[in-house]
Amino acid sequence: MRVEAVITCECGFEARAEDEEGLVAEIRRHAAEAHFMPLSHEEALLLVFRAELAAQPTTPPETTDPPEEEK
């Protein structure tokens, strides 16, 4: 099963690809064509990583320690 990756630009454009390299290529193309902002491969990859981190859940993991009793 293939999973499509999607990153949304502040302008509303959605970069879509089936893998990380395709997503990096789409981001670089869009940045250059729409925003006249050439990005290196590493800069586009950093945007992918930031988007992946932002999509991670922020709830802390459950602990196995029992709650402290009130005195």
N, C-alpha and C positions, 0 to 999 in steps of 0.2 A: 504494500500500500504506500502510495506517495503522499507526502504532506506538503502542501503549498505554503511557503513562507510569505508574509505580507508585512511591509513597513509603509506607514503613511507619512508623507511629507507635510510640513506645516502648510503648504499651499493646497493640500487636499489630494495630491497625486498618490496613488497606491502602487508601490513597486511590488511585483509578485514574481516568484520563481519557485522551482521545485527543489533547489538546493542553494547552499550558501554562495557558491561562486556565481550562479545566475543572478542572485539577489544583489551581490556586489556590482555586477555588470549593469543591472538596471538602475541602481542608485547612481552610479557614475554617469550613465547616459543621461538620466533625468537632470542631475545637477548641472551638467555641462549645457544641455539644450535649453532647459527652462530657466535656469538661474545664472547662466554664464559663469559657473563656478566649477572649474575642473578639480576633480578629486583624485588623489592617488588611490591605488588599490587598498593600501593600509588605512587611509582615511575613511573610505567607504566601509571597510570591514569593521572599523571601530564603531560606525553608526549601527551596523548590524548587531554587534555585541551589546551596545547600549540599549537597543530596542529589546533584545532578549532578556537583559537584566531587568528592564522596566516591566516586562511582562511576568516576571516571577512573583509568586504570592508573597505577601509581606507579613502574613500571620506567623507568629512564632510557633515552633514545634511544641507539641504537648510534652510536659515533663512527667516523669514517673514519681517525683517526690510528692508525698502527701501534703496537703495544705496545712499550714500552721494553725493550731487551735488558739482561739482567743482566750485570754486569762480573765 
